[in-house]
Amino acid sequence: MTSHRVPRRGTRCGTRVLLEGPDHGRRAYVEAQDTGALYSDAEKVSTLTQRYGMIRMQALGADESVAFIRRVAGGL
């Protein structure tokens, strides 16, 4: 089982978890306010995976995140 999680902070659609099982079947779990849904439809899971990929591409790496936080904290 492989799992990737995008936390709720900073996203409008809440927590997302992308799962791939030993059978290579993909699933996506999405939480929103007061609700959650598990998707297994290949087209829907593909769309959610692409969105997650775009978010990951824009995210800072660990070292860049530390540098950013220090810059912002230094400006306070």
PyMOL Python script that loads the backbone (N, CA, C, O; Angstrom):
from pymol import cmd

cmd.read_pdbstr("""\
ATOM      1  N   MET A   1       0.848  -1.164   0.000  1.00  0.00           N
ATOM      2  CA  MET A   1       0.000   0.000   0.000  1.00  0.00           C
ATOM      3  C   MET A   1       0.898   1.232   0.000  1.00  0.00           C
ATOM      4  O   MET A   1       1.810   1.342   0.819  1.00  0.00           O
ATOM      5  N   THR A   2       0.641   2.145  -0.905  1.00  0.00           N
ATOM      6  CA  THR A   2       1.340   3.425  -0.963  1.00  0.00           C
ATOM      7  C   THR A   2       0.334   4.512  -0.653  1.00  0.00           C
ATOM      8  O   THR A   2      -0.796   4.467  -1.139  1.00  0.00           O
ATOM      9  N   SER A   3       0.728   5.490   0.148  1.00  0.00           N
ATOM     10  CA  SER A   3      -0.179   6.566   0.528  1.00  0.00           C
ATOM     11  C   SER A   3       0.534   7.904   0.438  1.00  0.00           C
ATOM     12  O   SER A   3       1.681   8.031   0.864  1.00  0.00           O
ATOM     13  N   HIS A   4      -0.148   8.904  -0.119  1.00  0.00           N
ATOM     14  CA  HIS A   4       0.335  10.287  -0.141  1.00  0.00           C
ATOM     15  C   HIS A   4      -0.767  11.140   0.450  1.00  0.00           C
ATOM     16  O   HIS A   4      -1.932  11.013   0.074  1.00  0.00           O
ATOM     17  N   ARG A   5      -0.399  12.009   1.374  1.00  0.00           N
ATOM     18  CA  ARG A   5      -1.396  12.822   2.074  1.00  0.00           C
ATOM     19  C   ARG A   5      -1.099  14.293   1.887  1.00  0.00           C
ATOM     20  O   ARG A   5       0.045  14.725   2.034  1.00  0.00           O
ATOM     21  N   VAL A   6      -2.123  15.065   1.563  1.00  0.00           N
ATOM     22  CA  VAL A   6      -2.029  16.520   1.500  1.00  0.00           C
ATOM     23  C   VAL A   6      -2.879  17.048   2.650  1.00  0.00           C
ATOM     24  O   VAL A   6      -4.092  16.837   2.668  1.00  0.00           O
ATOM     25  N   PRO A   7      -2.253  17.736   3.618  1.00  0.00           N
ATOM     26  CA  PRO A   7      -3.028  18.198   4.771  1.00  0.00           C
ATOM     27  C   PRO A   7      -4.017  19.299   4.410  1.00  0.00           C
ATOM     28  O   PRO A   7      -3.912  19.939   3.364  1.00  0.00           O
ATOM     29  N   ARG A   8      -4.960  19.495   5.288  1.00  0.00           N
ATOM     30  CA  ARG A   8      -6.031  20.470   5.087  1.00  0.00           C
ATOM     31  C   ARG A   8      -5.513  21.905   5.017  1.00  0.00           C
ATOM     32  O   ARG A   8      -6.058  22.705   4.257  1.00  0.00           O
ATOM     33  N   ARG A   9      -4.501  22.251   5.769  1.00  0.00           N
ATOM     34  CA  ARG A   9      -4.022  23.619   5.818  1.00  0.00           C
ATOM     35  C   ARG A   9      -3.661  24.126   4.432  1.00  0.00           C
ATOM     36  O   ARG A   9      -2.934  23.464   3.691  1.00  0.00           O
ATOM     37  N   GLY A  10      -4.171  25.304   4.084  1.00  0.00           N
ATOM     38  CA  GLY A  10      -3.801  25.934   2.832  1.00  0.00           C
ATOM     39  C   GLY A  10      -4.523  25.402   1.604  1.00  0.00           C
ATOM     40  O   GLY A  10      -4.229  25.831   0.488  1.00  0.00           O
ATOM     41  N   THR A  11      -5.452  24.487   1.782  1.00  0.00           N
ATOM     42  CA  THR A  11      -6.205  23.999   0.642  1.00  0.00           C
ATOM     43  C   THR A  11      -7.685  24.253   0.874  1.00  0.00           C
ATOM     44  O   THR A  11      -8.162  24.207   2.008  1.00  0.00           O
ATOM     45  N   ARG A  12      -8.394  24.514  -0.185  1.00  0.00           N
ATOM     46  CA  ARG A  12      -9.820  24.760  -0.074  1.00  0.00           C
ATOM     47  C   ARG A  12     -10.615  23.472   0.064  1.00  0.00           C
ATOM     48  O   ARG A  12     -11.717  23.486   0.612  1.00  0.00           O
ATOM     49  N   CYS A  13     -10.086  22.372  -0.417  1.00  0.00           N
ATOM     50  CA  CYS A  13     -10.880  21.147  -0.438  1.00  0.00           C
ATOM     51  C   CYS A  13     -10.553  20.186   0.687  1.00  0.00           C
ATOM     52  O   CYS A  13     -11.036  19.054   0.671  1.00  0.00           O
ATOM     53  N   GLY A  14      -9.771  20.578   1.638  1.00  0.00           N
ATOM     54  CA  GLY A  14      -9.514  19.707   2.773  1.00  0.00           C
ATOM     55  C   GLY A  14      -8.430  18.682   2.509  1.00  0.00           C
ATOM     56  O   GLY A  14      -7.691  18.763   1.527  1.00  0.00           O
ATOM     57  N   THR A  15      -8.356  17.727   3.403  1.00  0.00           N
ATOM     58  CA  THR A  15      -7.344  16.681   3.325  1.00  0.00           C
ATOM     59  C   THR A  15      -7.629  15.753   2.148  1.00  0.00           C
ATOM     60  O   THR A  15      -8.776  15.408   1.865  1.00  0.00           O
ATOM     61  N   ARG A  16      -6.549  15.362   1.474  1.00  0.00           N
ATOM     62  CA  ARG A  16      -6.653  14.378   0.397  1.00  0.00           C
ATOM     63  C   ARG A  16      -5.634  13.290   0.648  1.00  0.00           C
ATOM     64  O   ARG A  16      -4.487  13.569   0.997  1.00  0.00           O
ATOM     65  N   VAL A  17      -6.050  12.064   0.471  1.00  0.00           N
ATOM     66  CA  VAL A  17      -5.146  10.929   0.603  1.00  0.00           C
ATOM     67  C   VAL A  17      -5.260  10.114  -0.678  1.00  0.00           C
ATOM     68  O   VAL A  17      -6.350   9.691  -1.062  1.00  0.00           O
ATOM     69  N   LEU A  18      -4.123   9.897  -1.336  1.00  0.00           N
ATOM     70  CA  LEU A  18      -4.084   9.070  -2.538  1.00  0.00           C
ATOM     71  C   LEU A  18      -3.478   7.733  -2.159  1.00  0.00           C
ATOM     72  O   LEU A  18      -2.409   7.680  -1.552  1.00  0.00           O
ATOM     73  N   LEU A  19      -4.153   6.659  -2.513  1.00  0.00           N
ATOM     74  CA  LEU A  19      -3.736   5.308  -2.122  1.00  0.00           C
ATOM     75  C   LEU A  19      -3.543   4.433  -3.354  1.00  0.00           C
ATOM     76  O   LEU A  19      -4.277   4.540  -4.336  1.00  0.00           O
ATOM     77  N   GLU A  20      -2.544   3.572  -3.279  1.00  0.00           N
ATOM     78  CA  GLU A  20      -2.379   2.530  -4.298  1.00  0.00           C
ATOM     79  C   GLU A  20      -2.151   1.224  -3.579  1.00  0.00           C
ATOM     80  O   GLU A  20      -1.224   1.097  -2.780  1.00  0.00           O
ATOM     81  N   GLY A  21      -3.003   0.244  -3.865  1.00  0.00           N
ATOM     82  CA  GLY A  21      -2.934  -1.040  -3.191  1.00  0.00           C
ATOM     83  C   GLY A  21      -2.008  -2.014  -3.881  1.00  0.00           C
ATOM     84  O   GLY A  21      -1.454  -1.710  -4.938  1.00  0.00           O
ATOM     85  N   PRO A  22      -1.835  -3.194  -3.285  1.00  0.00           N
ATOM     86  CA  PRO A  22      -0.966  -4.212  -3.861  1.00  0.00           C
ATOM     87  C   PRO A  22      -1.429  -4.653  -5.251  1.00  0.00           C
ATOM     88  O   PRO A  22      -0.632  -5.148  -6.047  1.00  0.00           O
ATOM     89  N   ASP A  23      -2.722  -4.471  -5.537  1.00  0.00           N
ATOM     90  CA  ASP A  23      -3.255  -4.818  -6.858  1.00  0.00           C
ATOM     91  C   ASP A  23      -3.064  -3.682  -7.859  1.00  0.00           C
ATOM     92  O   ASP A  23      -3.532  -3.764  -8.995  1.00  0.00           O
ATOM     93  N   HIS A  24      -2.374  -2.621  -7.436  1.00  0.00           N
ATOM     94  CA  HIS A  24      -2.133  -1.409  -8.221  1.00  0.00           C
ATOM     95  C   HIS A  24      -3.411  -0.618  -8.490  1.00  0.00           C
ATOM     96  O   HIS A  24      -3.417   0.302  -9.307  1.00  0.00           O
ATOM     97  N   GLY A  25      -4.486  -0.977  -7.804  1.00  0.00           N
ATOM     98  CA  GLY A  25      -5.718  -0.196  -7.887  1.00  0.00           C
ATOM     99  C   GLY A  25      -5.536   1.092  -7.112  1.00  0.00           C
ATOM    100  O   GLY A  25      -4.987   1.091  -6.010  1.00  0.00           O
ATOM    101  N   ARG A  26      -5.995   2.188  -7.688  1.00  0.00           N
ATOM    102  CA  ARG A  26      -5.832   3.487  -7.031  1.00  0.00           C
ATOM    103  C   ARG A  26      -7.152   3.954  -6.446  1.00  0.00           C
ATOM    104  O   ARG A  26      -8.222   3.737  -7.015  1.00  0.00           O
ATOM    105  N   ARG A  27      -7.048   4.598  -5.301  1.00  0.00           N
ATOM    106  CA  ARG A  27      -8.190   5.174  -4.602  1.00  0.00           C
ATOM    107  C   ARG A  27      -7.794   6.569  -4.129  1.00  0.00           C
ATOM    108  O   ARG A  27      -6.612   6.872  -3.965  1.00  0.00           O
ATOM    109  N   ALA A  28      -8.787   7.397  -3.915  1.00  0.00           N
ATOM    110  CA  ALA A  28      -8.536   8.726  -3.365  1.00  0.00           C
ATOM    111  C   ALA A  28      -9.589   8.998  -2.290  1.00  0.00           C
ATOM    112  O   ALA A  28     -10.781   8.769  -2.494  1.00  0.00           O
ATOM    113  N   TYR A  29      -9.119   9.491  -1.145  1.00  0.00           N
ATOM    114  CA  TYR A  29     -10.021   9.887  -0.063  1.00  0.00           C
ATOM    115  C   TYR A  29      -9.900  11.390   0.076  1.00  0.00           C
ATOM    116  O   TYR A  29      -8.796  11.919   0.210  1.00  0.00           O
ATOM    117  N   VAL A  30     -11.038  12.085   0.043  1.00  0.00           N
ATOM    118  CA  VAL A  30     -11.060  13.540   0.115  1.00  0.00           C
ATOM    119  C   VAL A  30     -11.977  13.942   1.257  1.00  0.00           C
ATOM    120  O   VAL A  30     -13.108  13.467   1.352  1.00  0.00           O
ATOM    121  N   GLU A  31     -11.482  14.824   2.128  1.00  0.00           N
ATOM    122  CA  GLU A  31     -12.291  15.364   3.222  1.00  0.00           C
ATOM    123  C   GLU A  31     -12.623  16.808   2.934  1.00  0.00           C
ATOM    124  O   GLU A  31     -11.797  17.556   2.410  1.00  0.00           O
ATOM    125  N   ALA A  32     -13.819  17.190   3.275  1.00  0.00           N
ATOM    126  CA  ALA A  32     -14.234  18.591   3.262  1.00  0.00           C
ATOM    127  C   ALA A  32     -14.961  18.828   4.582  1.00  0.00           C
ATOM    128  O   ALA A  32     -15.089  17.912   5.395  1.00  0.00           O
ATOM    129  N   GLN A  33     -15.424  20.017   4.792  1.00  0.00           N
ATOM    130  CA  GLN A  33     -16.073  20.329   6.056  1.00  0.00           C
ATOM    131  C   GLN A  33     -17.267  19.402   6.274  1.00  0.00           C
ATOM    132  O   GLN A  33     -18.178  19.351   5.447  1.00  0.00           O
ATOM    133  N   ASP A  34     -17.261  18.680   7.374  1.00  0.00           N
ATOM    134  CA  ASP A  34     -18.343  17.784   7.794  1.00  0.00           C
ATOM    135  C   ASP A  34     -18.609  16.605   6.862  1.00  0.00           C
ATOM    136  O   ASP A  34     -19.677  16.000   6.947  1.00  0.00           O
ATOM    137  N   THR A  35     -17.677  16.258   5.976  1.00  0.00           N
ATOM    138  CA  THR A  35     -17.912  15.142   5.072  1.00  0.00           C
ATOM    139  C   THR A  35     -16.600  14.555   4.571  1.00  0.00           C
ATOM    140  O   THR A  35     -15.543  15.171   4.712  1.00  0.00           O
ATOM    141  N   GLY A  36     -16.670  13.394   4.002  1.00  0.00           N
ATOM    142  CA  GLY A  36     -15.511  12.754   3.388  1.00  0.00           C
ATOM    143  C   GLY A  36     -16.001  11.782   2.324  1.00  0.00           C
ATOM    144  O   GLY A  36     -17.127  11.291   2.403  1.00  0.00           O
ATOM    145  N   ALA A  37     -15.166  11.503   1.331  1.00  0.00           N
ATOM    146  CA  ALA A  37     -15.569  10.592   0.260  1.00  0.00           C
ATOM    147  C   ALA A  37     -14.366   9.777  -0.190  1.00  0.00           C
ATOM    148  O   ALA A  37     -13.248  10.287  -0.278  1.00  0.00           O
ATOM    149  N   LEU A  38     -14.611   8.512  -0.471  1.00  0.00           N
ATOM    150  CA  LEU A  38     -13.597   7.620  -1.018  1.00  0.00           C
ATOM    151  C   LEU A  38     -13.953   7.356  -2.471  1.00  0.00           C
ATOM    152  O   LEU A  38     -15.058   6.907  -2.774  1.00  0.00           O
ATOM    153  N   TYR A  39     -13.012   7.638  -3.371  1.00  0.00           N
ATOM    154  CA  TYR A  39     -13.228   7.456  -4.809  1.00  0.00           C
ATOM    155  C   TYR A  39     -12.386   6.296  -5.313  1.00  0.00           C
ATOM    156  O   TYR A  39     -11.228   6.135  -4.927  1.00  0.00           O
ATOM    157  N   SER A  40     -12.987   5.488  -6.182  1.00  0.00           N
ATOM    158  CA  SER A  40     -12.241   4.422  -6.836  1.00  0.00           C
ATOM    159  C   SER A  40     -12.369   4.506  -8.354  1.00  0.00           C
ATOM    160  O   SER A  40     -11.668   3.794  -9.073  1.00  0.00           O
ATOM    161  N   ASP A  41     -13.258   5.370  -8.849  1.00  0.00           N
ATOM    162  CA  ASP A  41     -13.411   5.576 -10.282  1.00  0.00           C
ATOM    163  C   ASP A  41     -12.098   6.089 -10.870  1.00  0.00           C
ATOM    164  O   ASP A  41     -11.576   7.109 -10.422  1.00  0.00           O
ATOM    165  N   ALA A  42     -11.565   5.393 -11.864  1.00  0.00           N
ATOM    166  CA  ALA A  42     -10.243   5.708 -12.413  1.00  0.00           C
ATOM    167  C   ALA A  42     -10.139   7.146 -12.914  1.00  0.00           C
ATOM    168  O   ALA A  42      -9.116   7.798 -12.703  1.00  0.00           O
ATOM    169  N   GLU A  43     -11.179   7.648 -13.571  1.00  0.00           N
ATOM    170  CA  GLU A  43     -11.136   9.012 -14.105  1.00  0.00           C
ATOM    171  C   GLU A  43     -11.100  10.047 -12.978  1.00  0.00           C
ATOM    172  O   GLU A  43     -10.337  11.011 -13.046  1.00  0.00           O
ATOM    173  N   LYS A  44     -11.909   9.853 -11.960  1.00  0.00           N
ATOM    174  CA  LYS A  44     -11.942  10.782 -10.824  1.00  0.00           C
ATOM    175  C   LYS A  44     -10.618  10.744 -10.067  1.00  0.00           C
ATOM    176  O   LYS A  44     -10.074  11.791  -9.715  1.00  0.00           O
ATOM    177  N   VAL A  45     -10.096   9.541  -9.814  1.00  0.00           N
ATOM    178  CA  VAL A  45      -8.821   9.402  -9.102  1.00  0.00           C
ATOM    179  C   VAL A  45      -7.702  10.044  -9.916  1.00  0.00           C
ATOM    180  O   VAL A  45      -6.810  10.669  -9.343  1.00  0.00           O
ATOM    181  N   SER A  46      -7.733   9.902 -11.230  1.00  0.00           N
ATOM    182  CA  SER A  46      -6.726  10.524 -12.090  1.00  0.00           C
ATOM    183  C   SER A  46      -6.766  12.039 -11.962  1.00  0.00           C
ATOM    184  O   SER A  46      -5.721  12.678 -11.843  1.00  0.00           O
ATOM    185  N   THR A  47      -7.959  12.620 -11.985  1.00  0.00           N
ATOM    186  CA  THR A  47      -8.111  14.073 -11.841  1.00  0.00           C
ATOM    187  C   THR A  47      -7.564  14.543 -10.497  1.00  0.00           C
ATOM    188  O   THR A  47      -6.836  15.534 -10.436  1.00  0.00           O
ATOM    189  N   LEU A  48      -7.905  13.845  -9.431  1.00  0.00           N
ATOM    190  CA  LEU A  48      -7.419  14.216  -8.104  1.00  0.00           C
ATOM    191  C   LEU A  48      -5.901  14.067  -8.010  1.00  0.00           C
ATOM    192  O   LEU A  48      -5.233  14.886  -7.380  1.00  0.00           O
ATOM    193  N   THR A  49      -5.359  13.026  -8.635  1.00  0.00           N
ATOM    194  CA  THR A  49      -3.910  12.808  -8.640  1.00  0.00           C
ATOM    195  C   THR A  49      -3.201  13.934  -9.381  1.00  0.00           C
ATOM    196  O   THR A  49      -2.146  14.393  -8.943  1.00  0.00           O
ATOM    197  N   GLN A  50      -3.767  14.384 -10.496  1.00  0.00           N
ATOM    198  CA  GLN A  50      -3.174  15.494 -11.247  1.00  0.00           C
ATOM    199  C   GLN A  50      -3.184  16.776 -10.424  1.00  0.00           C
ATOM    200  O   GLN A  50      -2.200  17.515 -10.419  1.00  0.00           O
ATOM    201  N   ARG A  51      -4.272  17.043  -9.738  1.00  0.00           N
ATOM    202  CA  ARG A  51      -4.345  18.236  -8.881  1.00  0.00           C
ATOM    203  C   ARG A  51      -3.298  18.174  -7.779  1.00  0.00           C
ATOM    204  O   ARG A  51      -2.619  19.162  -7.496  1.00  0.00           O
ATOM    205  N   TYR A  52      -3.174  17.009  -7.163  1.00  0.00           N
ATOM    206  CA  TYR A  52      -2.177  16.818  -6.110  1.00  0.00           C
ATOM    207  C   TYR A  52      -0.770  17.038  -6.669  1.00  0.00           C
ATOM    208  O   TYR A  52       0.074  17.646  -6.011  1.00  0.00           O
ATOM    209  N   GLY A  53      -0.524  16.544  -7.879  1.00  0.00           N
ATOM    210  CA  GLY A  53       0.778  16.732  -8.520  1.00  0.00           C
ATOM    211  C   GLY A  53       1.097  18.196  -8.740  1.00  0.00           C
ATOM    212  O   GLY A  53       2.239  18.617  -8.555  1.00  0.00           O
ATOM    213  N   MET A  54       0.095  18.984  -9.137  1.00  0.00           N
ATOM    214  CA  MET A  54       0.320  20.423  -9.332  1.00  0.00           C
ATOM    215  C   MET A  54       0.673  21.102  -8.020  1.00  0.00           C
ATOM    216  O   MET A  54       1.545  21.970  -7.977  1.00  0.00           O
ATOM    217  N   ILE A  55      -0.005  20.706  -6.951  1.00  0.00           N
ATOM    218  CA  ILE A  55       0.290  21.284  -5.633  1.00  0.00           C
ATOM    219  C   ILE A  55       1.711  20.906  -5.212  1.00  0.00           C
ATOM    220  O   ILE A  55       2.457  21.750  -4.716  1.00  0.00           O
ATOM    221  N   ARG A  56       2.084  19.644  -5.409  1.00  0.00           N
ATOM    222  CA  ARG A  56       3.441  19.194  -5.039  1.00  0.00           C
ATOM    223  C   ARG A  56       4.513  19.925  -5.818  1.00  0.00           C
ATOM    224  O   ARG A  56       5.561  20.255  -5.263  1.00  0.00           O
ATOM    225  N   MET A  57       4.270  20.188  -7.108  1.00  0.00           N
ATOM    226  CA  MET A  57       5.261  20.887  -7.928  1.00  0.00           C
ATOM    227  C   MET A  57       5.492  22.309  -7.432  1.00  0.00           C
ATOM    228  O   MET A  57       6.594  22.839  -7.574  1.00  0.00           O
ATOM    229  N   GLN A  58       4.478  22.927  -6.859  1.00  0.00           N
ATOM    230  CA  GLN A  58       4.578  24.305  -6.399  1.00  0.00           C
ATOM    231  C   GLN A  58       5.092  24.414  -4.964  1.00  0.00           C
ATOM    232  O   GLN A  58       5.478  25.496  -4.521  1.00  0.00           O
ATOM    233  N   ALA A  59       5.096  23.310  -4.249  1.00  0.00           N
ATOM    234  CA  ALA A  59       5.505  23.322  -2.846  1.00  0.00           C
ATOM    235  C   ALA A  59       7.015  23.509  -2.715  1.00  0.00           C
ATOM    236  O   ALA A  59       7.789  23.030  -3.544  1.00  0.00           O
ATOM    237  N   LEU A  60       7.408  24.199  -1.680  1.00  0.00           N
ATOM    238  CA  LEU A  60       8.827  24.364  -1.375  1.00  0.00           C
ATOM    239  C   LEU A  60       9.376  23.080  -0.783  1.00  0.00           C
ATOM    240  O   LEU A  60       8.655  22.335  -0.119  1.00  0.00           O
ATOM    241  N   GLY A  61      10.647  22.822  -1.021  1.00  0.00           N
ATOM    242  CA  GLY A  61      11.320  21.705  -0.378  1.00  0.00           C
ATOM    243  C   GLY A  61      11.582  22.028   1.084  1.00  0.00           C
ATOM    244  O   GLY A  61      11.317  23.143   1.534  1.00  0.00           O
ATOM    245  N   ALA A  62      12.098  21.065   1.821  1.00  0.00           N
ATOM    246  CA  ALA A  62      12.328  21.254   3.258  1.00  0.00           C
ATOM    247  C   ALA A  62      13.283  22.421   3.536  1.00  0.00           C
ATOM    248  O   ALA A  62      12.980  23.274   4.370  1.00  0.00           O
ATOM    249  N   ASP A  63      14.419  22.469   2.855  1.00  0.00           N
ATOM    250  CA  ASP A  63      15.392  23.554   3.087  1.00  0.00           C
ATOM    251  C   ASP A  63      14.831  24.905   2.676  1.00  0.00           C
ATOM    252  O   ASP A  63      15.025  25.903   3.369  1.00  0.00           O
ATOM    253  N   GLU A  64      14.131  24.933   1.542  1.00  0.00           N
ATOM    254  CA  GLU A  64      13.523  26.191   1.094  1.00  0.00           C
ATOM    255  C   GLU A  64      12.446  26.656   2.063  1.00  0.00           C
ATOM    256  O   GLU A  64      12.301  27.855   2.298  1.00  0.00           O
ATOM    257  N   SER A  65      11.690  25.719   2.626  1.00  0.00           N
ATOM    258  CA  SER A  65      10.650  26.067   3.599  1.00  0.00           C
ATOM    259  C   SER A  65      11.256  26.701   4.837  1.00  0.00           C
ATOM    260  O   SER A  65      10.747  27.703   5.340  1.00  0.00           O
ATOM    261  N   VAL A  66      12.339  26.124   5.329  1.00  0.00           N
ATOM    262  CA  VAL A  66      13.018  26.672   6.510  1.00  0.00           C
ATOM    263  C   VAL A  66      13.511  28.082   6.214  1.00  0.00           C
ATOM    264  O   VAL A  66      13.325  28.986   7.028  1.00  0.00           O
ATOM    265  N   ALA A  67      14.135  28.278   5.063  1.00  0.00           N
ATOM    266  CA  ALA A  67      14.651  29.608   4.688  1.00  0.00           C
ATOM    267  C   ALA A  67      13.507  30.611   4.584  1.00  0.00           C
ATOM    268  O   ALA A  67      13.641  31.746   5.039  1.00  0.00           O
ATOM    269  N   PHE A  68      12.388  30.210   3.993  1.00  0.00           N
ATOM    270  CA  PHE A  68      11.229  31.089   3.865  1.00  0.00           C
ATOM    271  C   PHE A  68      10.685  31.493   5.222  1.00  0.00           C
ATOM    272  O   PHE A  68      10.415  32.669   5.464  1.00  0.00           O
ATOM    273  N   ILE A  69      10.525  30.520   6.106  1.00  0.00           N
ATOM    274  CA  ILE A  69      10.006  30.800   7.450  1.00  0.00           C
ATOM    275  C   ILE A  69      10.951  31.743   8.190  1.00  0.00           C
ATOM    276  O   ILE A  69      10.494  32.661   8.870  1.00  0.00           O
ATOM    277  N   ARG A  70      12.242  31.536   8.070  1.00  0.00           N
ATOM    278  CA  ARG A  70      13.198  32.430   8.736  1.00  0.00           C
ATOM    279  C   ARG A  70      13.113  33.846   8.186  1.00  0.00           C
ATOM    280  O   ARG A  70      13.182  34.810   8.947  1.00  0.00           O
ATOM    281  N   ARG A  71      12.961  33.983   6.854  1.00  0.00           N
ATOM    282  CA  ARG A  71      12.832  35.312   6.246  1.00  0.00           C
ATOM    283  C   ARG A  71      11.578  36.017   6.758  1.00  0.00           C
ATOM    284  O   ARG A  71      11.626  37.191   7.124  1.00  0.00           O
ATOM    285  N   VAL A  72      10.471  35.303   6.780  1.00  0.00           N
ATOM    286  CA  VAL A  72       9.219  35.902   7.226  1.00  0.00           C
ATOM    287  C   VAL A  72       9.299  36.260   8.709  1.00  0.00           C
ATOM    288  O   VAL A  72       8.885  37.347   9.111  1.00  0.00           O
ATOM    289  N   ALA A  73       9.826  35.356   9.510  1.00  0.00           N
ATOM    290  CA  ALA A  73       9.943  35.605  10.956  1.00  0.00           C
ATOM    291  C   ALA A  73      10.894  36.760  11.224  1.00  0.00           C
ATOM    292  O   ALA A  73      10.675  37.531  12.158  1.00  0.00           O
ATOM    293  N   GLY A  74      11.946  36.896  10.422  1.00  0.00           N
ATOM    294  CA  GLY A  74      12.887  37.987  10.594  1.00  0.00           C
ATOM    295  C   GLY A  74      12.295  39.331  10.258  1.00  0.00           C
ATOM    296  O   GLY A  74      12.762  40.360  10.747  1.00  0.00           O
ATOM    297  N   GLY A  75      11.261  39.334   9.419  1.00  0.00           N
ATOM    298  CA  GLY A  75      10.606  40.582   9.030  1.00  0.00           C
ATOM    299  C   GLY A  75       9.526  41.034   9.998  1.00  0.00           C
ATOM    300  O   GLY A  75       8.944  42.102   9.812  1.00  0.00           O
ATOM    301  N   LEU A  76       9.247  40.247  11.023  1.00  0.00           N
ATOM    302  CA  LEU A  76       8.210  40.627  11.988  1.00  0.00           C
ATOM    303  C   LEU A  76       8.710  41.570  13.041  1.00  0.00           C
ATOM    304  O   LEU A  76       7.949  41.975  13.919  1.00  0.00           O
TER     305      LEU A  76
END
""", "prot")
cmd.dss("prot")
cmd.show_as("cartoon", "prot")
cmd.util.cbc("prot")
cmd.orient("prot")
